[in-house]
Amino acid sequence: MRMEDVRRHPTTPLTSPAYAPTVPRFTDREYLNIVYRTDPDALRAVVPEPLRIDDPLVRFEIMKMGDVSGFGPYTEAGQAIEVVFEGERGEYLHAMYLDNFPATASGREVSAYPKVAPTLYVDNGTLVGTLEYGTLRVATATMGYKHRTLDEATARDQITVPTFMLKSVPGYRRELRVQELVRTEITDVVVKEAYAGPARLQLFAHVLAPLADLPVLEVVSASHILTDLTLAPVEPVFDYLKEGAR
């Protein structure tokens, strides 16, 4: 294999890459979003500078991917923290949990997504989202199923806020080769359905899935959204190794 061919492969093994070299298009992506207020000190302990916290709000999300080019269907759950970076409001992606290896590998290695087994289903008039780590439950989210129609523009605003993530790549002797704050956003959005309603969220302590370290003090809002969208590539916005050396 020629060197120029090697350079075109972002993952190994070269003849069977971990994920397809494509910009994924998400069709029938179903969201359960629960925004809750948490302990400001707990947020300050996990949100990296230069991101800033105004209101101590966290969005717990479970996303059921109906069809994703290159990855196939899968389900994802995580926590996104409301932040401000250089005057722009967005979310810091604190933790994500997936049940799909290609999507996990693509997100972690290329896009800095901090990637177990989430589920999203309807049970007796209730939209239910769960996250389990191994055999242990770490999160249960419930929302009234399609109680109130949510304005399309509001739904679009909820899922298209800029997202910030921390990308760290270690060297061969455990030194850091890359440590950057990166930014991405969702594009080409088609909102198919959107609803609001009452919701509850329970988080359970787990050493390897510490969602409960950001405790639920008050549920602020909840939404249930079905959409098609494209996830834009990430762009670096802050280099910790260069800025920290000054």
N, C-alpha and C positions, 0 to 999 in steps of 0.2 A: 504494500500500500504506500503510495507516494505521500510525502509530507503535507502537501496541500490538501490531500484527501483526509489525512489524520486531523488537520486543523478544523475540518468541517463537522467533526463529531464532538459534541459537548460532554458525552458520557461514555463509559465503558460498560460491557465489551463493545469494541468498535463495530463488529458485525451484527450486534443485537442490542441496540441502545435501550436504556431504561425507559425512555419516553420519546414520542415522535417529535421531530423538529418542526413544530407548527405553532401558530398563534391560536390557542383554543377558542372556539365559539361555543357558548353555553346556550342550549335550547331547553326550555321548560325548567329553569332554575327556580326552585321554590324556597323562599326564605321564611323562617320564623325568627323575628327580631324582638328581643326584650331589652329595653334600655332601663338601667337601674342606677340609683345613687349609691355610692360606696364611701369608704373611709378615705379622706384625702391623704392621710399619711401613708396608707397602704399603696396608693397610686404613686406617690412621690418615690417610694422605695423601688418601683419597677420601671418607671418611665424614664428613658435616658435623655439627658440634655443633648442638644439644645431644644428639644420639645418642651412645651410649657402646658400646664394644666390650669384651666380657668374654673370649670365646674366639674366636680368629681363624678363623672358619668361613665358608665361602661355599657357597651352593647354586647349582650350574649346572643350569638346567632347560631342557628342550625340551618344548613343549606342542603337541600336534596337536589342533586344534579341529574336531571332527567336524561340528558344526552350531551356529551362533551367530545368534540372532535379530538382525536388522539388519545383520549383517556377512557372514554366510555362513561356509563352512569356511576355515580358514587355519592356519598354523603359526607359532609364536613361540619364541624362545630368549633366554636372558639370564642374568644373575648377580644373586643376592640375598644380602646380607650379614647375618649374625646380629648384632642390636643390642639395646640396652636404652634405653627412653625413659620417664623418670619411673617406674621400677620395673616397667614392662611390657616383656616380651620380645617381639620381633618380628623383621622383616627389613627392611633398607633396599634398595629396588630400585635397583641401581646402573646397569644398562643392559639394554635390551630391543631385540630385532631381529625384525621381522615381515615377512611377505610379503603384507600386505593393507592397502591404503590407507585405507579407512574406519576400520578398527580402529586404525591408526596415528594418524590425525587425531583421532579421538575421545579416545584415550589421552593424546596430547601436549597438546592444547589444553584439555581439560576436567579430566583426572585427573592430569596431571603424570607420566605414564609416559614415561621417556626412550627413546623408541622409536628384508635383506637377504634372505636366502633360507635359512631352516632347513628341515631334513627329519627325519622320524622313520619308521623302517621296520625290518623284521626281515630279517636276512641270515644264513642257515645257523645257526640256533639262537642268534643274537645280536641283541639290540635295539640299533639303531644310531641315534644322533642326530648330525647334522652341521650346521654353520653356515658359510656361505660369504659373503664380501663381494666382490661382483663375481665374478671368476673365481678368487679366492684362498680357500683353506680357512683358517678361523680357529679352528675347534673340531671335535673328533671325540670323541664319547662312546659307549662300548660297555658293555653290561650283559648278563649271562646271562639268556636269555629265560625268564621264569616259573620260576625255580629254586626259590623258597620262597614259600609264601603269607604275606602280611603281614597282621597283625591289622587289622581295619577301623577300630578306634578309633585305632590308631597312624597309619594312613594319613590319617584325617580330621585328626588333630592336625598332621600335616606340611603339609597344604595350607590350613589355616585360620588359621595364625598371622597376627597383624596385620602389615600391610605399610605402610612409611613411604616417602614419595617427596618430592623437592624440586621445587616448582613455581615457575618463574621466568617472568615476563611482562615484556618490555622495553617502554619507552615509545617515542614517536616520535623522540626524540633520543638513543636508546640508554640512557637512564636506566632503572632498574628501577621498574616500576609495582607489581608484585607479586612477592614472594619469600617463600614459605611452606613449612613442613614440613607435609605432609598425611598422613592415615591412612585406610586402607580395610581391608576384610576380606571373606572369602568366606562366603556364607550359603547356606542351603537345599541342603546337600550330600547327594548320594546316592553312596556309594562302591559301584561295581559290581564291580570287581576290584582287587586290590592284591597286589603281589609284591615280594620283596627278592632280592638276589643279588650276586655279585661284579661289580665295575665298574672301568673305567679311563677317564681323561679326559686328552686332549691339547689344549693351547692353543698357538696359533701367533701370533707377533708380527705386528701390523698397526697402522699409524698411526691409521686411522680406526675400527678396531674393537679397542681395546686390552684385550681380555679377558686376555691373557697378562701384563698388568701385575700381576694377582693370581695368582701362580704356584701350581701344584699341588704341594704338598709331601707330602700324604698323603690318599688317598681314605678317608673315614670311613664312609660308608654310601651305599646306592643303593636307589631304589624305582621301581616301575613301577605307575602307578595309572590306572584308568579311572573317570570320575566325571561326574555332572551337578551343576551349581552355578550360583549367581548371584553376580555381583560387585557389592558394595554401593557406592553413591556415596562419593566421598572427603569427608573433613572436615578443615579446617585445625586443627592442634594447636600451631603455633608460627609467629609472624610475625617474620621476620628484620628487616624494615624498622622495625617498632615497637620490638622488643627491642633491636636494634642502636643505636637512637637514644638509648637511656637512658644 
